Amino acid sequence: MNKYFVAGLVVAVVMVAMDVLWLGFIAKSLYQDGIGHLMAVRPQALAALAFYGVYAVGLVVFTVAPRAEVAGWHGTALMAGLFGFVAYATYDLSNLATLKNWPLWLSLVDMAWGSAVSAVAATAGKLAMDRF
């Protein structure tokens, strides 16, 4: 099995697990309070799978693979946090600019979450790749 495939699989699994906890339990009421009127009763599974697949590939290509030959995980975590910030800021700031009543506070929380989940998931992918 290819070490990059292993990294991508671990990244996706960690992201899904963290998002289930975050969106399903920890911050569910935050999102309900801020954008509940926009939220679907049930997420679209195919779109969610596509997001996690595309995002995992992005994290591996731009944050894990470039540090494949570098010992340690700190650089990967830093770059993945930055990648997550940029990706989530693109979404949140676009919504803030174009959607009526999109809450600033929710954008800030979501950008912080994107940074954190990306850093943790890519770090897990890097550690798995290093052990492979």
C-alpha positions in Angstrom: 0.0 0.0 0.0 1.3 3.4 -0.9 2.4 5.6 2.0 0.5 8.6 0.5 -2.7 6.6 0.3 -2.2 5.6 3.9 -1.7 9.2 4.9 -4.8 10.3 3.0 -6.9 7.6 4.5 -5.8 8.5 8.0 -6.4 12.2 7.3 -9.9 11.5 6.1 -10.8 9.2 9.0 -9.5 11.7 11.6 -11.3 14.6 10.0 -14.6 12.7 9.8 -14.3 11.6 13.5 -13.4 15.1 14.7 -16.2 16.7 12.6 -18.8 14.2 13.9 -17.8 15.2 17.5 -17.6 18.9 16.7 -20.6 19.4 14.4 -22.8 16.7 16.0 -22.2 17.4 19.7 -19.7 20.0 20.8 -20.6 23.0 18.6 -24.0 21.8 17.3 -25.9 24.6 19.1 -23.4 27.2 17.9 -24.2 26.4 14.3 -27.9 26.1 15.0 -28.0 29.5 16.7 -26.0 31.1 13.9 -27.2 29.5 10.7 -29.9 27.0 11.7 -32.3 28.6 9.3 -29.9 27.5 6.5 -29.1 24.0 7.7 -30.5 20.9 6.2 -32.3 18.4 8.5 -29.8 15.7 7.3 -26.5 16.4 5.5 -26.2 15.2 1.9 -24.0 12.1 2.3 -22.6 12.2 -1.2 -21.5 15.9 -0.9 -20.0 15.2 2.5 -18.0 12.3 1.1 -16.8 14.4 -1.8 -15.7 17.2 0.6 -13.8 14.8 2.9 -12.1 13.1 -0.1 -11.1 16.4 -1.8 -10.0 18.0 1.4 -7.9 14.9 2.5 -6.2 15.0 -0.9 -5.5 18.7 -0.5 -4.0 18.2 3.0 -1.8 15.3 1.8 -0.6 17.1 -1.4 0.0 20.5 0.2 1.0 19.7 3.8 1.9 16.1 4.3 3.7 15.0 1.1 6.1 18.0 1.0 7.4 17.0 4.4 7.6 13.3 3.7 11.3 13.1 4.0 11.5 15.5 7.0 11.6 14.0 10.5 9.0 15.1 12.9 5.4 16.4 12.6 5.7 20.0 13.8 6.1 21.5 10.3 3.3 19.5 9.0 1.0 20.6 11.8 1.9 24.3 11.2 1.4 24.1 7.4 -1.9 22.2 7.8 -3.2 24.7 10.3 -2.4 27.4 7.8 -4.0 25.4 4.9 -7.1 24.9 7.1 -7.3 28.6 8.0 -7.1 29.6 4.3 -9.6 27.0 3.1 -12.2 27.7 5.9 -11.6 31.5 5.6 -12.4 31.3 1.9 -15.7 29.7 2.7 -16.6 31.8 5.7 -15.5 35.2 4.4 -17.3 34.6 1.1 -20.5 33.8 3.1 -19.9 36.8 5.3 -19.6 39.0 2.2 -22.5 37.6 0.2 -25.2 36.2 2.6 -27.6 38.2 4.6 -27.3 37.8 8.4 -24.2 35.5 8.2 -22.7 35.9 11.7 -19.2 37.1 12.0 -18.7 35.3 15.3 -19.5 32.0 13.6 -17.0 32.7 10.8 -14.3 33.2 13.4 -15.2 30.0 15.3 -15.3 28.1 12.0 -12.0 29.4 10.8 -10.4 28.4 14.1 -12.0 25.0 13.8 -10.7 24.6 10.3 -7.2 25.4 11.4 -7.4 23.0 14.3 -9.0 20.0 12.5 -6.6 20.4 9.6 -3.5 20.5 11.8 -4.6 17.4 13.8 -5.7 15.4 10.8 -2.6 16.1 8.8 -0.4 15.4 11.7 -2.0 12.0 12.2 -1.5 11.4 8.4 2.1 12.4 8.7 2.7 10.1 11.7 1.0 7.2 9.9 3.0 7.8 6.8 6.2 7.9 8.8 5.4 4.5 10.4 4.4 3.0 7.0 
